[in-house]
Amino acid sequence: MPRWKALPEELDPQVREFAGQLRRLVDRSGLSLAAVADRTGYSKTSWERYLNGRLLAPKGAIVALAEVTDTQLHHLTTMWELAERAWSRSEMRHDMTMEAIRISQARAALNEAGVAAAPVASRRAARTAGGGTSGTSGTSGTGVGGGTGVSTAGGPVGEGPGAGRPSVPVQRSTAPRIPQQPHPGAVPDAGGSDPLTGSGPGYRKEGGRRKLPLVLAGVVGALLLIAGAVLLTDLGGDDDAGAAAATPSAEPTASAPQLPAGVECSGADCTGQDPEAMGCGGEFAGTVARATVGGGLVEVRYSETCGAAWARITQASPGDTVKITDGSSEQEGTVDADADAYTPMVAVKKASDAEACATLASGTTGCTTPE
């Protein structure tokens, strides 16, 4: 069975060459992955990712490997810099592809929203047109001769106390027409008069003193009708306006902090995550507390860049466990055949908030003290 897995086909050629060079260095040294992890301070799982092309090794791991394998650091870091640029270009292409997908999805969503808004605009236009028509028809009418309304005027147009009043529309029917009663201001003579037309020898018109108030009352009535039509039109559009007002506007979101290349999380987002997979280890981490428990070394590893800490135990025995706690949450790891283990991360505001404790298979326990 070959020692190394085949590198991913989509791997950049420069990254592929760098990973192959790392494999050759490990092969020539004759060390196992567990020994490389123990001597460099990076876990076996991390070296498996580095050597299989799943993750670019941080510069700190390359420096440590050069020391372990007696390799010239200058040449190895030169190859790492080329691989790091290629890795960044690959991530940039991936980000551009995802951005193009998001833009396409946003355009499709906006097009669907525009199609859905067309019927609403049509209904609004229809309500506006209907309101204008009702406002116009409310001030119109015909006289008695037209058969569609009964005039409230007491005589010919421009004469008598009823001049200038708006007409009141009535429905057509076969019922006999009711003659209009004489206006209270008109006093019939003994010779009789026509109460419908206001003419005849017995009909005497009232003086012009009452004409002006009646004309003003008619103007005020017309203005009230127009104002009512305008209010009805405005109220008809309140449904859409209210719906638009009820829709909350998108609040601007604070931009995420800029993280170094390869670092995938920060703060609370790192809780429960693998520190090596998230890029928080290597050059971005350091030991802030340690203790010797039995024959094993327990450490608190803290990354200021990620705002998180985790526990690591080395030179331990299978079955030993290590735990990291920050007072409110904790993570745990168990030692397997590699003789080392580390826990997932917990978010901390400062390094002194974290404490690592180990429980050996023999029952011995111990915790770290700050350095």
Order of alpha helices (4+ residues) and beta strands (2+ residues): alpha-alpha-alpha-alpha-alpha-beta-beta-beta-beta-alpha-alpha-beta-beta-beta-beta-beta-beta-beta-beta-beta-beta
